[in-house]
Amino acid sequence: MNVADDKIVVKEYFNNTGFDRWRRIYGDGEVNKVQLDIRQGHQQTVDTVLSWLNADDNLAGLTICDAGCGVGSLSIPLAQAGAKINASDISQKMVTEAKERAEAVLGNSHNLTFSVQDLETLSGKYHTVICLDVLIHYPQEKAAEMISHLGSMAESRLIVSFAPKTCALTLLKKIGSFFPGPSKATRAYLHRESEIVKILESNGFSVQRQAMTRTRFYFSRLLEATRS
Ligand SMILES: C[S@@+](CC[C@H](N)C(=O)[O-])C[C@H]1O[C@@H](n2cnc3c(N)ncnc32)[C@H](O)[C@@H]1O
C-alpha cells in the first residue's frame, strides 16, 4: 500500500468502523477488557501532556494546534485550562463528536475551534503544536514529512507521540486486538525513536521531556521538543 492509499484508508476507517470503535474507547461507557486497557493507556498519555503543560504555568492564552484531535480528549481539557486551541482531524465524524463533547463541557462560547483537515494542509503559527497517536497510521517517510510540516507551524514547541519500534514484537502480537475485524485494513506503523529524534533535530528542535506509556495493549512514546 502506498502512502496516498494509507491516508484514504485511514480517513475512511475513522469515518466508519474506526469512529465507532475509538469513540467508545475514548469515552466512559462500557467497553471490553482490551478496549479498557487502551482507554487507560491513552488517558495516561493525555495526562502526561497535561501535567507537562500545567507545570509550565503559562497555559492561559497559549496558542496550541492539536493535529489529529480525535474526539477532543486533549483539546477539551486544554481549552478548560484557558489555552487557545485549534483542533483538527481528517475525520468529519471525529470532529463532529469532538464538537459535541466540547459543547457539553465548555458550553457554546469557548476558545476552541475545530476543522476537518488533513494535518498536512494545516497552516498558521502556534506556540505549541501537538500530535498524539497519529503517526501510528503512517510509514517512516510520511512521518518525516508530517513532523517537518508540524514543526514549521510551531514557534516554540512540538509534542508528538508514536508507537516505538522497540516494542515491535509485543505490539505486533497484539495488533489484532487494536484493529479487529474489517478495521484490520488499517495498518499500524512503528517508529524508531532515534529516527524520530533525528527528524526533530533536522527541523531545529531538541527533545526536552519524554515519557513512555506502556499497558498490555497500548504503547506510546511521548516526546516534547523545543526550538534549539
Ligand atoms: C488514534 S486517534 C488519536 C486521537 C487524538 N490525537 C487523541 O490522542 O485523543 C488518531 C486520530 O488521527 C486522525 N488522523 C489520522 N491521520 C490523519 C491525518 N493525516 N491528518 C489529520 N488527522 C489524522 C484520525 O482520524 C484519528 O482521529
The ligand as a Gaussian input file, in Angstrom:
#p B3LYP/6-31G(d) Opt

LIG

0 1
 C       -5.705000       7.082000      17.482000
 S       -6.575000       8.569000      17.173000
 C       -5.818000       9.766000      18.285000
 C       -6.713000      10.964000      18.514000
 C       -6.161000      12.069000      19.431000
 N       -4.919000      12.614000      18.945000
 C       -6.006000      11.568000      20.817000
 O       -4.882000      11.205000      21.226000
 O       -7.013000      11.516000      21.551000
 C       -5.869000       9.040000      15.636000
 C       -6.596000      10.232000      15.021000
 O       -5.786000      10.759000      13.968000
 C       -6.620000      11.150000      12.908000
 N       -5.787000      11.193000      11.698000
 C       -5.196000      10.169000      11.062000
 N       -4.495000      10.615000      10.010000
 C       -4.633000      11.958000       9.980000
 C       -4.139000      12.989000       9.125000
 N       -3.372000      12.720000       8.069000
 N       -4.486000      14.256000       9.380000
 C       -5.303000      14.553000      10.440000
 N       -5.805000      13.613000      11.285000
 C       -5.463000      12.330000      11.064000
 C       -7.709000      10.083000      12.903000
 O       -8.866000      10.479000      12.195000
 C       -7.942000       9.881000      14.400000
 O       -8.937000      10.734000      14.895000

